[in-house]
């Protein structure tokens, strides 16, 4: 089992609908097949995959999320919510990307004006802080490597 297999199983439209239905509805197999407009083969193929990945188990004749499945479901719903927020801000984000800024501070200032969603704005600002931190660590590493090369040469 891998992250890619899990994401693949729950990101495909019918698999996603099925996973979310199992998490939120205590319906039987026939009702899920009808509600999701799946063939029996589509249903059982996807269900088998969800079971194999440890996301779903059969309990008292019904499919329910496992503890692992509950964690994945919660994360998946959070991700879907974040994607919806980003889509709502898509054109504002494109506007920020289309401008040239003389400094990081200017970029952050304009971003604060254009982006009205605090979650999206905080994500952008946090990314910039993390990037700056990684770059400075990388630069220190590069300098340290050069010093080692020089000392080895001497």
C-alpha positions, 0 to 999 in steps of 0.5 A: 500500500502506498500514498499513490494507491490511496490517492488514486482510489479516493480521487477518481470521481466514482471512488471518491463518491463511494468513499464519502458515501460510506463515511456519511451514510449507513446504506446497504450495497444495493442502495449505494449502487443505485445512488452512485449509478454504478454497475455491480462490477464497478461497485465491487471492484472499487469496494475491493480496492478500498478494503485492500487498502485498509480504508473500509471493512465489512461490519454487520453486513455493511461497509464502514470506514476503518480507523485508518479510513477515518483518518484518511477521510478527515484529511481528504475532506480537509484537502477538498476544502482547501482546494475549494478555497484556492479555486475561489481565489484562483483569479486573485492568485493569478493576479499576484503571480502576474506582477513583478515585485521588487522585494518579498515584502512588496509581494506580501503587502500586495498579496495581503491586499488582493487575497481576502481569505485569511487561510489562503493568505497565511498559506502563501506567507508561510510558504514564503517563510519556509522557502526563505528558511530552506534557502538560507540553510541551503546557502549555509550548506553550500558555504560549508561544503566550499570550506571543506573543499578548500581545507581538503585542498590545502 
